[in-house]
Amino acid sequence: MLEVATVVGSAILPHVSALARLRRIVFRDWPYLYDGDDAYEAEYLATYARCPQAALAIAWNGAEAVGMSSCLPLLDETDNVVAPFRAAGLDPARWFYFGESVLLREHRGAGVGVAFFEQREAHARSLGGYEHAAFCAVQRPDDYPMRPADAVPLDGFWRRRGFAPRPGLLCTMRWRDLGQGGETDHSMQFWTKHLVGDAA
Ligand SMILES: CC(C)(COP(=O)(O)OP(=O)(O)OC[C@H]1O[C@@H](n2cnc3c(N)ncnc32)[C@H](O)[C@@H]1OP(=O)(O)O)[C@@H](O)C(=O)NCCC(=O)NCCS
């Protein structure tokens, strides 16, 4: 039986290397196809540990971390993530950013992903002042050669968590896809939710 628990700010630090490995494993798969390395991942996660309002929801199988999900105030994210909100006339100070969710395949479909959303939303609400949550998802063309025939998009799962894609709100992230020589730009669509009501 898995347990999901939230850790906040500097309490994230002891878990960084185990979680870096998880991110690298899960993001190699469709649709991220991310050719990452543990050292970069550990440094990325350490930025969460340096942010007092950041939180991770971690899924535990006994003493082993098998999944995690991240969140932090949007203003603590990098410029490429914050800028589209300002450009759209949205006040980034009112937004909480949900970074990503990763869970080893053998533990999927048992409610952990739902718990990840519930715990991150509870954390954002507990801080006060954050009216909206947002995350972004990579966009790949329908005919992308590496798309598995049985790929199931997460769109329905996200809609059932109360999120909807916000037309025109996009950012760009760079990473190296598997099989590519170097980093390339990836277009990311923001999905949003109003935390104090039902409207997206
Ligand atoms: C995203 C991800 C974490 C979802 O995790 P998951 O644990 O499989 O999701 P869940 O089991 O919570 O939810 C899947 C469905 O099972 C249902 N479910 C099954 N058992 C459940 C239980 N005991 N309690 C609650 N929900 C349950 C959920 O309600 C949901 O169905 P719904 O959308 O119709 O409500 C996982 O698919 C993943 O790691 N994907 C790869 C990485 C990725 O793409 N991440 C997203 C972008 S960063």
The ligand as an SDF file (V2000), in Angstrom:
LIG
                    3D

 48 50  0  0  0  0  0  0  0  0999 V2000
    0.4590   11.4660  -14.1030 C   0  0  0  0  0  0  0  0  0  0  0  0
    0.5700   10.2470  -13.2310 C   0  0  0  0  0  0  0  0  0  0  0  0
    1.4080   10.5950  -12.0100 C   0  0  0  0  0  0  0  0  0  0  0  0
   -0.8490    9.8490  -12.7890 C   0  0  0  0  0  0  0  0  0  0  0  0
   -0.7300    8.9080  -11.7800 O   0  0  0  0  0  0  0  0  0  0  0  0
   -1.7220    7.6910  -11.3970 P   0  0  0  0  0  0  0  0  0  0  0  0
   -1.3810    7.3450  -10.0140 O   0  0  0  0  0  0  0  0  0  0  0  0
   -1.7070    6.6450  -12.4120 O   0  0  0  0  0  0  0  0  0  0  0  0
   -3.1600    8.3960  -11.3970 O   0  0  0  0  0  0  0  0  0  0  0  0
   -4.3920    7.9060  -10.4930 P   0  0  0  0  0  0  0  0  0  0  0  0
   -4.3140    6.4420  -10.2670 O   0  0  0  0  0  0  0  0  0  0  0  0
   -4.4820    8.7690   -9.2740 O   0  0  0  0  0  0  0  0  0  0  0  0
   -5.5840    8.3100  -11.4120 O   0  0  0  0  0  0  0  0  0  0  0  0
   -5.8630    7.5920  -12.6090 C   0  0  0  0  0  0  0  0  0  0  0  0
   -7.3310    7.1780  -12.5460 C   0  0  0  0  0  0  0  0  0  0  0  0
   -7.5080    6.1170  -11.6160 O   0  0  0  0  0  0  0  0  0  0  0  0
   -8.5210    6.4540  -10.6690 C   0  0  0  0  0  0  0  0  0  0  0  0
   -8.2610    5.7370   -9.4060 N   0  0  0  0  0  0  0  0  0  0  0  0
   -7.9420    4.4380   -9.3440 C   0  0  0  0  0  0  0  0  0  0  0  0
   -7.8130    4.0490   -8.0700 N   0  0  0  0  0  0  0  0  0  0  0  0
   -8.0200    5.1190   -7.2970 C   0  0  0  0  0  0  0  0  0  0  0  0
   -8.0250    5.3220   -5.8810 C   0  0  0  0  0  0  0  0  0  0  0  0
   -7.7790    4.3460   -5.0210 N   0  0  0  0  0  0  0  0  0  0  0  0
   -8.2560    6.5730   -5.4120 N   0  0  0  0  0  0  0  0  0  0  0  0
   -8.5000    7.5820   -6.2570 C   0  0  0  0  0  0  0  0  0  0  0  0
   -8.5180    7.4290   -7.6240 N   0  0  0  0  0  0  0  0  0  0  0  0
   -8.3060    6.2020   -8.1330 C   0  0  0  0  0  0  0  0  0  0  0  0
   -8.4670    7.9560  -10.6180 C   0  0  0  0  0  0  0  0  0  0  0  0
   -9.6890    8.4920  -10.1460 O   0  0  0  0  0  0  0  0  0  0  0  0
   -8.2110    8.3090  -12.0710 C   0  0  0  0  0  0  0  0  0  0  0  0
   -9.3790    8.2410  -12.8500 O   0  0  0  0  0  0  0  0  0  0  0  0
  -10.2310    9.5620  -13.2480 P   0  0  0  0  0  0  0  0  0  0  0  0
   -9.3150   10.5000  -13.9450 O   0  0  0  0  0  0  0  0  0  0  0  0
  -11.3160    8.9950  -14.1010 O   0  0  0  0  0  0  0  0  0  0  0  0
  -10.7380   10.1400  -11.9480 O   0  0  0  0  0  0  0  0  0  0  0  0
    1.2190    9.0540  -13.9710 C   0  0  0  0  0  0  0  0  0  0  0  0
    0.3990    8.7330  -15.0750 O   0  0  0  0  0  0  0  0  0  0  0  0
    2.6240    9.3300  -14.5140 C   0  0  0  0  0  0  0  0  0  0  0  0
    3.6110    9.2910  -13.7630 O   0  0  0  0  0  0  0  0  0  0  0  0
    2.7430    9.5890  -15.8380 N   0  0  0  0  0  0  0  0  0  0  0  0
    4.0550    9.8100  -16.4930 C   0  0  0  0  0  0  0  0  0  0  0  0
    4.6210   11.1790  -16.2450 C   0  0  0  0  0  0  0  0  0  0  0  0
    3.7160   12.2740  -16.7440 C   0  0  0  0  0  0  0  0  0  0  0  0
    3.2720   12.2920  -17.8720 O   0  0  0  0  0  0  0  0  0  0  0  0
    3.4220   13.2210  -15.8330 N   0  0  0  0  0  0  0  0  0  0  0  0
    2.5080   14.2990  -16.1240 C   0  0  0  0  0  0  0  0  0  0  0  0
    3.1570   15.5330  -16.5840 C   0  0  0  0  0  0  0  0  0  0  0  0
    4.4710   16.1400  -15.5600 S   0  0  0  0  0  0  0  0  0  0  0  0
  1  2  1  0
  2  3  1  0
  2  4  1  0
  2 36  1  0
  4  5  1  0
  5  6  1  0
  6  7  2  0
  6  8  1  0
  6  9  1  0
  9 10  1  0
 10 11  2  0
 10 12  1  0
 10 13  1  0
 13 14  1  0
 14 15  1  0
 15 16  1  0
 15 30  1  0
 16 17  1  0
 17 18  1  0
 17 28  1  0
 18 19  1  0
 18 27  1  0
 19 20  2  0
 20 21  1  0
 21 22  1  0
 21 27  2  0
 22 23  1  0
 22 24  2  0
 24 25  1  0
 25 26  2  0
 26 27  1  0
 28 29  1  0
 28 30  1  0
 30 31  1  0
 31 32  1  0
 32 33  2  0
 32 34  1  0
 32 35  1  0
 36 37  1  0
 36 38  1  0
 38 39  2  0
 38 40  1  0
 40 41  1  0
 41 42  1  0
 42 43  1  0
 43 44  2  0
 43 45  1  0
 45 46  1  0
 46 47  1  0
 47 48  1  0
M  END
$$$$
